Structure formats: C-alpha cells, structure tokens
Amino acid sequence: MRIFGISLYVIIALFFAVHAVRTQQNMYWLLILFLFPGLGSLVYFFVIYLPALRQSRGARAATRAVSQLIDPNRAVREARTDFDRAPTVAHRMRLGAALLDAGNAAEALQHYQAAASGPFSSDPALLQGLARAQFANGNAAATQETLEKLFAVHPLARQQPEPALLYARALAAIGAPGTRAAFEMALASASDAAPRCLYADWLTAQSDDADRQRARELYAEIVHDTRHWPRHAREYNSEWLQRAQAALSR
C-alpha cells in the first residue's frame, strides 16, 4: 500500500512536470516536483496549475455557457446599458466582447474599430479584442496586422495562448510564411486541445509525409490526454476530440 502511495505521488508529479515543460515554466519547478513529489505537486497545483486553469479558454467558455443557458442576453444587455450611460472606451470594449461572445461579430467589430481610433489604440486588450472580431468577420489579413501591432507593443502577448493561437490561425487562413512557427508557439503556450487539433489540421494539408505523421501524433495526443481531464474540460474539448478521432480513423 505504501508503494502504491509513493507511485501515485510520482505519477502526479510527472503530470505537473509535463505541464511545466509545455507551458514553459521556470525549470526550478521540475526540481521541486521530483525532489518533493507530494508537497511539490500540491504547491504547483495552487501556484501555477489552478490559476492557469481558471484563466484558460475552457474555463471561461464553460462560465459563458452557463450564463448563456440561464440568461442568453444578460451580458450584452448589461454591457449595452453601461455603455449607454457612460460611453467610455472600457464600456465600449466590454460591449464589443459581449457581442462577440453572443455571435454578433459584425456589431462587435464596429465597436472595437471605434475604440481603436482613439487614444487607446495601442491598448493590449483592445488590440486582442479587435483581432478576435476581425477574424470572426473573416478578415484574416487584418487579424494578422492587428496582432503584429499587439506583439510590437506587448511582446509577451506572443506567448499567451489566445493571441498565439489566433495569430497562427490567421496566418494559416491566408497561407502566410511563418504559419508553422506560429502554431508551434501556440502549442507551447497552451494546455488545451484546440492548438493541437488546429495545428494537426494544417499539417494534414501539407504535402510532406513527415507533416502528416506529426499530425497523427498530435491527434493521438488529444485522444490520450482527454482520458485524464476533468469532466468540464472533456466537454469543452469535445469538438476537438471528435475531430481527432475522426482524423485517426481515416
């Protein structure tokens, strides 16, 4: 029984070690995890893993899904009311984000463009929202331009999951050079299935056999990893799981 307990600590430490490597954490975390697998895993969970999970696209999407089910128009309604009362840039951005999440990409883009024409045109949150709205409206070239402006004023954004993946998708949509490197960056900065599946989709369309083999490996990773995810994560990633399974069956 004691051996089983020690093995469990080691398995958990290995899981967090993989997460640390994939998300490019400081290497001292590996030392902590392997020297103190039980305590180290506990500390890593609360300091690194849990905050990242709360900020992940999956967690935010799950929260939005619950809100949409209870009151589908609440976020837009509240944001519009606040903007009507005080048409500040912050309120306009909040309304744009609510409209985008509600599927009204056209109006969202109008608000982001209006906000970007003012003195806050270099604000990182504004640029990221504008890029999301541009991509949702099918303008990948404008998305690329906006994100490159974001990376210029806020270099760390290049390593953040959402802008990194959006940039890769924009480059892939227009067939721009650097698509591979952009997907690799998105892959290194995220822990969910979307970057792997979208990168695998792009690799599958390439002519090199090595790329297609790499795509199959990424699909297989998704199928394998989802077995160990909590229920809400599996539900959020269900689209990517289904796509990966379908690709592997072909």
The 8 nearest C-alpha neighbors of each residue, nearest first, counted from 0:
[[1, 3, 2, 4, 5, 6, 7, 8],
 [0, 2, 4, 3, 5, 6, 7, 8],
 [3, 1, 5, 4, 0, 6, 7, 8],
 [4, 2, 0, 6, 1, 5, 7, 8],
 [5, 3, 1, 7, 2, 6, 0, 8],
 [4, 6, 2, 8, 7, 3, 1, 9],
 [7, 5, 9, 3, 8, 4, 2, 10],
 [6, 8, 10, 4, 9, 5, 3, 11],
 [7, 9, 5, 11, 37, 6, 10, 36],
 [8, 10, 12, 6, 7, 11, 36, 13],
 [11, 9, 13, 7, 12, 8, 6, 14],
 [12, 10, 14, 8, 13, 9, 7, 15],
 [11, 13, 9, 15, 36, 10, 14, 40],
 [14, 12, 16, 10, 11, 15, 9, 17],
 [13, 15, 11, 17, 12, 16, 10, 18],
 [14, 16, 18, 12, 17, 13, 19, 11],
 [17, 15, 13, 19, 18, 14, 29, 12],
 [16, 18, 20, 14, 15, 19, 21, 13],
 [17, 19, 15, 21, 16, 20, 22, 14],
 [20, 18, 16, 24, 22, 17, 21, 23],
 [19, 21, 23, 17, 18, 22, 16, 24],
 [22, 20, 18, 187, 23, 19, 17, 188],
 [21, 23, 188, 19, 20, 24, 187, 18],
 [24, 22, 20, 21, 19, 25, 187, 188],
 [25, 23, 19, 22, 26, 20, 28, 21],
 [26, 24, 27, 28, 23, 19, 29, 20],
 [25, 27, 28, 29, 24, 30, 19, 20],
 [26, 28, 30, 29, 25, 31, 24, 32],
 [29, 27, 31, 26, 30, 32, 25, 19],
 [30, 28, 32, 27, 31, 26, 16, 33],
 [29, 31, 27, 28, 33, 32, 34, 26],
 [30, 32, 28, 34, 39, 29, 33, 35],
 [33, 31, 39, 36, 29, 35, 12, 30],
 [32, 34, 36, 30, 35, 31, 29, 12],
 [33, 35, 31, 32, 30, 36, 39, 29],
 [34, 36, 39, 32, 33, 38, 37, 31],
 [37, 35, 32, 39, 33, 12, 8, 40],
 [38, 36, 8, 40, 39, 35, 41, 12],
 [37, 39, 41, 40, 35, 36, 42, 32],
 [38, 40, 32, 35, 36, 42, 41, 31],
 [41, 39, 43, 37, 42, 38, 12, 36],
 [42, 40, 38, 44, 39, 43, 37, 45],
 [41, 43, 39, 44, 45, 40, 46, 38],
 [44, 42, 40, 46, 47, 41, 45, 39],
 [43, 45, 48, 41, 42, 49, 47, 46],
 [44, 46, 49, 42, 43, 47, 48, 41],
 [47, 45, 43, 44, 42, 48, 50, 49],
 [48, 46, 43, 44, 50, 45, 49, 51],
 [47, 49, 44, 51, 50, 52, 45, 43],
 [48, 50, 52, 45, 51, 44, 47, 53],
 [51, 49, 53, 52, 48, 47, 54, 46],
 [52, 50, 54, 48, 49, 53, 55, 47],
 [53, 51, 49, 55, 54, 50, 48, 58],
 [52, 54, 50, 51, 55, 58, 49, 59],
 [55, 53, 51, 52, 50, 56, 58, 59],
 [56, 54, 52, 57, 58, 53, 51, 59],
 [55, 57, 59, 58, 60, 54, 161, 191],
 [58, 56, 60, 55, 59, 235, 61, 232],
 [59, 57, 61, 55, 60, 56, 53, 62],
 [60, 58, 62, 56, 61, 57, 63, 55],
 [59, 61, 63, 57, 62, 58, 56, 64],
 [60, 62, 64, 58, 59, 63, 57, 65],
 [63, 61, 59, 65, 60, 64, 58, 66],
 [62, 64, 60, 66, 61, 65, 67, 59],
 [63, 65, 61, 67, 62, 66, 60, 68],
 [66, 64, 68, 62, 67, 63, 69, 61],
 [67, 65, 63, 69, 68, 64, 70, 62],
 [66, 68, 71, 64, 70, 65, 69, 63],
 [69, 67, 65, 66, 70, 71, 64, 63],
 [68, 70, 66, 67, 65, 71, 64, 73],
 [69, 71, 67, 73, 72, 68, 66, 74],
 [72, 70, 67, 73, 68, 69, 66, 74],
 [73, 71, 75, 70, 74, 76, 67, 101],
 [72, 74, 76, 70, 75, 71, 77, 67],
 [75, 73, 77, 76, 72, 97, 78, 71],
 [76, 74, 78, 97, 72, 73, 77, 79],
 [75, 77, 73, 79, 74, 78, 72, 80],
 [78, 76, 80, 74, 79, 75, 73, 81],
 [77, 79, 94, 75, 81, 80, 76, 74],
 [78, 80, 82, 76, 77, 81, 75, 94],
 [81, 79, 77, 83, 82, 78, 76, 84],
 [82, 80, 84, 78, 79, 83, 85, 77],
 [81, 83, 86, 79, 85, 90, 84, 80],
 [84, 82, 80, 81, 85, 86, 79, 78],
 [85, 83, 81, 82, 80, 86, 79, 87],
 [84, 86, 82, 83, 87, 81, 90, 80],
 [87, 85, 82, 83, 90, 84, 91, 88],
 [88, 86, 90, 89, 85, 91, 82, 92],
 [87, 89, 91, 90, 114, 92, 86, 119],
 [90, 88, 92, 87, 91, 93, 86, 114],
 [91, 89, 93, 82, 87, 92, 88, 94],
 [92, 90, 88, 94, 93, 89, 82, 95],
 [93, 91, 95, 89, 94, 90, 88, 96],
 [92, 94, 90, 96, 91, 95, 78, 89],
 [95, 93, 78, 97, 91, 92, 96, 79],
 [96, 94, 107, 92, 98, 93, 97, 110],
 [95, 97, 99, 93, 94, 98, 92, 100],
 [98, 96, 94, 75, 100, 99, 95, 74],
 [99, 97, 101, 103, 95, 107, 96, 100],
 [98, 100, 104, 96, 102, 101, 103, 97],
 [99, 101, 97, 102, 98, 96, 103, 63],
 [100, 102, 98, 99, 103, 97, 75, 72],
 [103, 101, 99, 100, 104, 98, 105, 97],
 [104, 102, 98, 99, 105, 101, 106, 107],
 [103, 105, 107, 99, 102, 106, 132, 135],
 [104, 106, 108, 107, 103, 136, 109, 132],
 [107, 105, 109, 108, 104, 103, 110, 98],
 [106, 108, 95, 104, 110, 98, 105, 109],
 [109, 107, 132, 111, 105, 106, 110, 112],
 [110, 108, 106, 112, 107, 111, 113, 105],
 [111, 109, 113, 107, 108, 112, 95, 91],
 [110, 112, 114, 108, 129, 113, 109, 115],
 [113, 111, 115, 109, 114, 110, 108, 116],
 [112, 114, 110, 116, 111, 115, 109, 117],
 [115, 113, 111, 112, 116, 88, 117, 110],
 [116, 114, 120, 112, 117, 113, 111, 119],
 [115, 117, 113, 114, 120, 112, 118, 119],
 [116, 118, 115, 119, 120, 114, 113, 88],
 [117, 119, 120, 116, 115, 121, 114, 122],
 [120, 118, 122, 121, 117, 115, 114, 116],
 [119, 121, 115, 118, 122, 117, 116, 114],
 [122, 120, 119, 123, 126, 152, 149, 125],
 [121, 123, 125, 119, 120, 124, 126, 149],
 [124, 122, 126, 125, 149, 127, 121, 153],
 [125, 123, 127, 126, 122, 128, 129, 92],
 [124, 126, 128, 122, 123, 127, 129, 92],
 [125, 127, 129, 123, 128, 124, 149, 130],
 [128, 126, 130, 124, 129, 125, 123, 131],
 [129, 127, 131, 125, 130, 126, 124, 132],
 [128, 130, 126, 132, 111, 127, 131, 125],
 [129, 131, 142, 133, 127, 128, 132, 145],
 [132, 130, 128, 134, 129, 133, 135, 127],
 [133, 131, 135, 108, 129, 130, 134, 104],
 [134, 132, 130, 136, 138, 135, 131, 142],
 [133, 135, 137, 138, 131, 136, 139, 132],
 [136, 134, 132, 137, 133, 104, 131, 138],
 [137, 135, 133, 134, 138, 104, 132, 105],
 [136, 138, 134, 135, 139, 133, 132, 140],
 [137, 139, 134, 133, 141, 140, 136, 142],
 [138, 140, 169, 142, 134, 141, 137, 143],
 [139, 141, 143, 142, 138, 144, 169, 173],
 [140, 142, 144, 143, 139, 138, 145, 133],
 [143, 141, 130, 139, 145, 140, 144, 133],
 [142, 144, 140, 146, 141, 145, 169, 166],
 [145, 143, 141, 147, 142, 146, 148, 140],
 [146, 144, 148, 142, 147, 143, 130, 141],
 [145, 147, 149, 148, 143, 144, 142, 150],
 [146, 148, 150, 144, 149, 145, 143, 151],
 [147, 149, 151, 145, 146, 150, 144, 152],
 [148, 150, 146, 147, 151, 152, 153, 123],
 [151, 149, 154, 153, 147, 148, 152, 157],
 [150, 152, 148, 149, 153, 154, 147, 146],
 [151, 153, 149, 150, 154, 148, 121, 123],
 [152, 154, 150, 155, 151, 149, 156, 123],
 [155, 153, 150, 156, 151, 157, 152, 149],
 [154, 156, 157, 158, 153, 159, 150, 152],
 [157, 155, 159, 158, 154, 153, 150, 162],
 [156, 158, 155, 163, 159, 150, 154, 162],
 [159, 157, 156, 155, 188, 163, 160, 184],
 [158, 160, 156, 157, 163, 161, 188, 162],
 [161, 159, 189, 188, 163, 162, 185, 164],
 [160, 162, 164, 163, 159, 165, 56, 185],
 [163, 161, 165, 164, 160, 166, 159, 156],
 [164, 162, 185, 166, 160, 157, 161, 165],
 [163, 165, 185, 167, 166, 161, 162, 160],
 [164, 166, 162, 168, 167, 163, 161, 169],
 [165, 167, 169, 163, 164, 168, 162, 143],
 [168, 166, 181, 164, 182, 170, 169, 165],
 [169, 167, 171, 165, 166, 170, 172, 164],
 [168, 170, 139, 166, 172, 171, 167, 143],
 [171, 169, 175, 167, 178, 172, 173, 168],
 [170, 172, 174, 168, 169, 173, 178, 167],
 [173, 171, 169, 170, 174, 168, 139, 175],
 [172, 174, 170, 175, 171, 169, 139, 140],
 [175, 173, 171, 172, 170, 176, 178, 169],
 [174, 176, 170, 173, 178, 177, 171, 172],
 [177, 175, 178, 174, 170, 179, 171, 180],
 [176, 178, 180, 179, 181, 175, 170, 167],
 [177, 179, 181, 170, 180, 176, 171, 167],
 [180, 178, 182, 181, 177, 183, 167, 176],
 [179, 181, 183, 177, 182, 178, 184, 167],
 [182, 180, 167, 178, 184, 179, 183, 177],
 [181, 183, 185, 167, 179, 184, 180, 198],
 [182, 184, 186, 180, 181, 185, 187, 179],
 [185, 183, 181, 187, 182, 186, 180, 188],
 [186, 184, 163, 164, 182, 188, 183, 187],
 [185, 187, 183, 184, 194, 188, 189, 182],
 [188, 186, 184, 21, 185, 22, 189, 183],
 [187, 189, 22, 160, 185, 186, 158, 159],
 [190, 188, 160, 186, 187, 191, 185, 22],
 [189, 191, 192, 188, 22, 18, 21, 186],
 [192, 190, 193, 189, 194, 236, 57, 195],
 [191, 193, 195, 194, 221, 196, 239, 236],
 [192, 194, 196, 195, 191, 197, 239, 236],
 [195, 193, 197, 196, 186, 192, 198, 185],
 [196, 194, 198, 192, 193, 197, 217, 199],
 [195, 197, 199, 193, 198, 194, 239, 200],
 [196, 198, 200, 194, 199, 195, 193, 201],
 [199, 197, 201, 195, 200, 196, 194, 182],
 [198, 200, 214, 202, 196, 201, 197, 195],
 [201, 199, 197, 203, 198, 202, 196, 204],
 [200, 202, 198, 204, 199, 203, 197, 205],
 [203, 201, 199, 210, 205, 204, 200, 214],
 [204, 202, 211, 200, 201, 205, 214, 199],
 [203, 205, 202, 201, 206, 200, 211, 210],
 [206, 204, 202, 203, 207, 210, 201, 211],
 [207, 205, 208, 204, 210, 211, 203, 202],
 [206, 208, 210, 209, 205, 211, 202, 203],
 [209, 207, 211, 210, 212, 206, 205, 213],
 [210, 208, 212, 207, 211, 213, 214, 206],
 [211, 209, 213, 202, 207, 208, 212, 214],
 [210, 212, 203, 214, 208, 213, 209, 202],
 [213, 211, 209, 215, 214, 210, 208, 216],
 [212, 214, 210, 216, 211, 215, 209, 217],
 [215, 213, 199, 211, 217, 212, 216, 202],
 [216, 214, 218, 212, 217, 213, 219, 211],
 [215, 217, 219, 213, 214, 218, 220, 212],
 [218, 216, 220, 214, 219, 215, 195, 199],
 [217, 219, 243, 215, 221, 220, 216, 214],
 [220, 218, 216, 222, 217, 221, 215, 223],
 [221, 219, 217, 223, 218, 222, 224, 216],
 [222, 220, 218, 224, 219, 223, 225, 192],
 [221, 223, 219, 220, 225, 224, 240, 218],
 [224, 222, 220, 221, 225, 226, 219, 227],
 [225, 223, 221, 226, 227, 222, 220, 228],
 [224, 226, 228, 227, 222, 223, 233, 221],
 [227, 225, 224, 228, 223, 222, 233, 229],
 [228, 226, 225, 224, 229, 223, 233, 230],
 [227, 229, 225, 226, 232, 233, 230, 224],
 [230, 228, 232, 231, 233, 227, 225, 226],
 [229, 231, 233, 232, 234, 228, 235, 227],
 [232, 230, 234, 233, 229, 235, 61, 58],
 [233, 231, 235, 234, 230, 229, 228, 236],
 [234, 232, 236, 230, 231, 235, 237, 225],
 [233, 235, 237, 231, 232, 236, 230, 238],
 [234, 236, 232, 233, 237, 57, 231, 61],
 [235, 237, 233, 239, 234, 238, 232, 240],
 [236, 238, 240, 234, 239, 235, 233, 241],
 [239, 237, 241, 240, 236, 242, 235, 234],
 [240, 238, 242, 236, 241, 237, 243, 196],
 [239, 241, 237, 243, 242, 238, 244, 222],
 [242, 240, 244, 238, 243, 239, 237, 245],
 [243, 241, 239, 245, 240, 244, 246, 238],
 [242, 244, 218, 240, 246, 241, 245, 239],
 [245, 243, 241, 247, 246, 242, 240, 248],
 [244, 246, 242, 248, 243, 247, 241, 249],
 [245, 247, 243, 249, 244, 248, 242, 218],
 [248, 246, 244, 249, 245, 243, 215, 218],
 [249, 247, 245, 246, 244, 243, 242, 215],
 [248, 246, 247, 245, 244, 243, 215, 242]]
